[in-house]
Amino acid sequence: MKKQSNERNPQSGSAFQAIRAIDYTVIFVRDMAAMRRFYEDVLGFPLRRELSPDWIEYRVGDNTLALGRRTRAPGRRSARTAH
């Protein structure tokens, strides 16, 4: 009789099975002030550090959640404005 196990075979399947935890997550935002109010005032996340007006980080358990304002490279147009 073959013994059944709930553990997956590490030699088969996706490479993502080796991931044990997520340590750092980045969310790109359009409105930093609104997102900051949401994460601090609504969710109550403590501010870990503010590296610039375009980059802030929160500690969420053992993880870091970073909010970044995406900036376009000079001379590049977004898909919305390109014709």
C-alpha positions in Angstrom: 0.0 0.0 0.0 1.4 3.4 -1.0 1.6 6.0 1.7 -0.2 9.3 0.8 1.4 12.6 1.6 0.2 16.2 1.6 3.7 17.4 0.7 4.4 18.2 -2.9 7.3 16.7 -4.7 10.0 19.5 -4.9 11.4 18.0 -8.1 8.1 18.4 -10.0 5.8 21.3 -10.8 6.4 25.0 -10.8 9.6 26.8 -9.7 7.3 29.0 -7.6 6.8 26.1 -5.2 10.2 26.9 -3.7 8.9 30.3 -2.5 8.6 30.3 1.3 7.5 33.9 1.9 7.2 37.3 0.3 9.5 39.9 1.9 9.1 43.0 -0.2 6.1 44.2 -2.2 6.0 47.3 -4.4 2.7 48.9 -5.5 3.0 51.7 -8.0 0.4 54.5 -7.4 -0.8 57.5 -9.2 -2.0 59.5 -6.2 0.5 59.1 -3.4 -1.3 61.4 -1.0 -4.6 59.4 -1.3 -2.8 56.0 -1.0 -0.8 57.3 2.0 -4.1 58.3 3.7 -5.6 54.9 2.9 -2.7 52.8 4.2 -2.0 54.9 7.3 -5.5 56.2 8.3 -7.8 53.4 7.1 -5.6 50.3 7.4 -3.4 51.7 10.2 -0.1 50.6 8.8 2.9 52.2 10.6 5.2 54.2 8.3 8.6 52.5 8.2 10.5 55.1 6.2 10.0 57.8 3.5 12.9 57.8 1.1 11.4 60.6 -1.1 8.0 62.1 -1.9 7.7 59.3 -4.5 8.7 56.4 -2.3 7.4 55.3 1.1 7.5 52.0 3.0 5.3 50.3 5.6 6.1 47.4 7.8 3.3 44.8 7.5 4.2 41.9 9.7 7.5 40.5 8.5 7.0 42.2 5.1 7.8 45.6 3.7 5.1 47.2 1.5 6.5 50.0 -0.6 4.4 52.6 -2.4 6.1 54.2 -5.4 5.0 56.9 -7.8 5.9 55.8 -11.3 7.6 58.4 -13.3 7.9 58.4 -17.0 11.3 58.6 -18.7 11.9 62.0 -20.4 10.6 62.1 -23.9 8.4 59.0 -23.6 4.7 59.3 -24.2 2.1 57.0 -22.6 0.0 54.7 -24.7 -3.0 57.0 -24.1 -1.4 60.0 -25.7 0.5 58.2 -28.5 -1.3 58.4 -31.9 
